[in-house]
């Protein structure tokens, strides 16, 4: 089986995905045509309270300097990425850092690939793919030796999308369910991987994780992300609408995105912040900076990454994607 055939068939196993995840992915990715974005003049974001379940929000100051605001953004991201007690917080931080491409965020993503938590390592691999940062291919290759098949599979998929064929034998094993895992599949855990490649339940989880790249965002990925959105009453059709119109860089849309930064729905606030990352004007940066005081951790994390993007930190770009596609291995 050649590489092109593998690429075309890499999702053959995805027919085992639960209907719930398929429907959820479709809901988040589509349906934008039937939804309105929200009202202009929406209320300002909620500020932190003593019973805030999403951690302590930052205190924003209208007199802060650009350096102070940047430092605060990095503090928000770093504190979340190193929160030893809450894996979901670390996952959310990684998802936010997927918006950026810098040595500092890259190091945090690479460090998270060594995390003790299975889903944090998975999230780190997914975030690395979102950044399009080829400097992260080396730690991704190390994940091919991970003891958990889910991590190995996601690392192989991420590398493949970055035009790195290091995990090709793993993908061959997934596509061709009848062939045995090769000796290079994983050091020391070949039998476990072989079993899981033939286990429908395990394949469903790996398929759900790969499908969850569609959900990679400030809420994490997969079931955890869906549960967070459900608890917070997220409106996926409005989020999808924002993602679609955000691709148009016009002033009316710019103003609409700024207006919904104060929406009552945290998923909408997050989507707006993400859609504003490529604007470089001070008004946009300051509007996003105000979200540092939001009560919801995903909003604060996205705002921190978005603020850094609006003030000059690089992120994924069309040029980066094109450069990745031309690299040969």
N, C-alpha and C positions, 0 to 999 in steps of 0.2 A: 504493500500500500504506500503510495507516494505522499509527499507532504501536502499537495493540493487536495488530494482526496481526504486526508485527515482533516484539513481545515474545513472543507465543505460539510463534513459529517460530524464535527465535534459536538454538536448538540443532539445527536440521535437519541441519546439516553433521556433527553428532557421530557419525553412523553410520560415519564413516571411522576412528573411534578404534581403536587396536590392542586386541585382546582382552586383552592383558596389563594395560593400564591400567584397562580396565573391570573386570577381575577384581580387580585390586589395590584399586580404589576401593570395590568392593563388600565386599571383605574388611575394609577399614579401617572402613567405615561400618556394617557389620552383623555378624551372627553372635554377638551378645552373649549370646543366650539359652543358648548351649551351653557358656559358659566360666565358670569360677570366678574370683574376683578374686585369690586368693592366700592365703597363710597369715598369720594374725595373728602378731605378734612377729617379722616379717621382719628380717633383718640390717640394720644401718645401712649407708648408702650408702658405696661405696668411696671412699677418699681418693686424691688425686693421687699419682702415682709418677714416677720419673725418665724412664720410657718412655711417659708419657702422650701419646697421639697427638691428644688433643683440647685441647691447650693447658694452661696452668697454672691450677689451681683456686685459689680464694680460701681464706684461712685464717680459719676462723670462730672467734669468741671468745664464751664465755658471759657475759663482762662488758662486751661492746660496748654502746654506747648506741643507741637507736632512730635517731638521726641518723647515726651511724657505719654502721649496717646499711643505711640507705637510700642513703647515699653509695656504699657498696660495690656495692649493686644497680645503681645507675646506672653505676658504673665498669665492671662486667661487661658491661652492654649497650652502653655507648659504645665500649669497646675492641673488641668483636666487630663492631659496626657500622662501625668505621673501620679494620678489619684489611685493609690494602691488598694483602696477599699471598694472601689466601684468600677468593675470592668466595663459596664455600659457607658460610663462617662469617658473612659479611655477610648472606647469605640467611637463615640460621638466626636471626640477631639480629632481622631484620625480622619474621620469623614470630612471634617472642616478643613483639615490640612491638605486634603486632596485637592482643594481649590488652588493651592499655591505650589510654587516650585522654587525652593531656596535651600541653601546649605543647612540652615537652622531647622526648618521643617523637615527636610530630608533626613537629617540625623534622628529626629524624634520618630519618624516613621520607621527607619531602619532599626532603632532600638526596640520599638514595639514588636518587631518580628521575632524578638527573643522573649516576649512576654510569656508568663506561665499559663495564661488563659488561652484556650483554643480559639475562641471567637475574636480575641484581640489580635492574635497573630493573623487570622484570616482577614480582619479589617485592615491590618497594616498592608497586606498584599494587595487588597482591593484599592486602598488609598494610593499605593505606589503606582498602580496602573492609571488612576485618575490624573496624577501629576504629569504623566508622560516624561518623567525624569529618568533618563537612561543611567544616571549615577546609581539608581536603586536596583539595577539588574543584578549586581553582584550579591547583595543580601537576599534578593529574591531567589537566586540560584541556591543559596544555602537552605532556603525553606524547602527545597526539593528533597532534603534529607530529614525533614520533620517526621516525628513519630505518628502524627495524625494524618490520615488520608485526605481529610477535608482541606487541610492547609497545603499539602503537597499538590492537590488538584488545582486549587485556586492559584497557587504560585505558578504552576505550569501554564494555566490559562492566561494569566497576566503576562508572563514572559512571551507567550506566543503572540499576544496582541501587540507587544512591543517589538515584534519581529525577531525574537530570540527563541531559538528552537531547542534550548537546553532541556525542556521537559517533554520533548516530542514522544519519547517512549511511554510516558505516563498517559498522554492523550491517546496514543495508539491502543493502550490497554483498555481505556474507557470506551473507545469507539468499537473495538473488536472484543466483545465480552467473552468470546470463547477462547481467546489465546491467553496463555499463562503470562504472568508478569515477568519481564526480563530481569536479569541479574543486576542491571543498573537502576532499577526502578527506585529502590530506596535501600540504604545501608542498614542492615540489621532488622528490618521490618517487612521483608519481601512477602512473607507468608500472610501477614495481616493485610497488606495492600491487596494481595491476590484474592483473599476472601472477600474483601469489601468491594472489589471490582465486580464480583459475582453476586453481591447481596443487594436485592432490590431496595431494601430499606436504606442501606448506606448510600446507594446511588441516588436515591431520592433526596437525601440530605445534601449530598454534594451538588446535585442539580439545582436544589433550592438555593444553595449558597451562590452558585454562579448566576442563577437568575436574579439573585439579590443585588447584583451589580447595578441593576436598574433602580434599586432603592437606595443605593449608597448616597447618603446625604447627611445632614446634620443630626438625623435621628438614628444613625447607625446603619444596620442592614438586616434583612430578613425578618424573622418573627419579632425580634426585639424592636425593630423600627416600626413595624405595623402596630404593635401593641402600644407604643408611645403615641403614635398618631391617633389611634382609637381613643385612648384615654384623654387626649387633649382636643378631641372633636375636630380633627383636621379635615378640611374640605379639599379632597384630592383634585377635583375638577378645577377649582380656582388656582391651585398650585400649578397644574398642567397649563392653564391659560397664561399664567405669569411666565412660565418657562418658554412658551411659544412666542409671546409678544416681546419678551426680553431680547430675542434675537434681532429685533429691529431697533437700531440706534437712532431714534428720532426724539425730538424734544417733548412732544406730547406723551409718548410712552415713558420717557425719562421722568416726567412729572408724575405720571400715574404710579410708577414704581416707588417713587419717593413717598407718595401719599399713603400707600398701603404698608409702609414700614411700621405704621402705628395701628395696624389692624388688630382686632381682638383675637384672631386665629393665629397661634404661633407658627403653624406651618406656612401660612401666607407671609408672615413677617420674614421667615427664613427664606422663602422663595424670592421675595423682593430683594433681600440683601445679596443673595447669590446672583440675581440678574443685574445687579448694579456694579459688579466687580471690575468691569472694564472702563468705567467712567473715571476720569482723572481730575475732576473739578473739586474745589474745596467744599462746596455746598453738599455734594454727595458724600464726601468723606465725613463731614461733620454730622450729617443725618445718620449715617451708619454708626458713627461713634456713640450716638445717643443710645443705641441698642446694647451697649455694654452694661446698661442698667436694667436690662430686661430680666424678668424673673425666671425665664425658661433657659436652661443651660444650652440647648441646641441653638437658640437664637443668639445668645451671647457668643458662642463659639464661632458660628457662621459670621457674625458681625466682626469678630476679631480678625478672622482670615480675610474677610471682604475689605475691611478697613486697610489692612496691609497691602492688599492688591490695589486699592484705589490710590494709595500713596507711593506706589512704585515697585512693590514686590512682584516678580513675574509669576505667571501661572500657566496652565495648559493653553496652547495656542494652535492655530491652524498650521503655522510654520513648524512647530515642534512635532505635531502629528505627522506632517509630510516628511520631516527629517527622519523620524523613527521608521517610517515605512521604507526608506531607501537604504537603511543600514543592513548589510549582509553579514551572516554568521556562517 
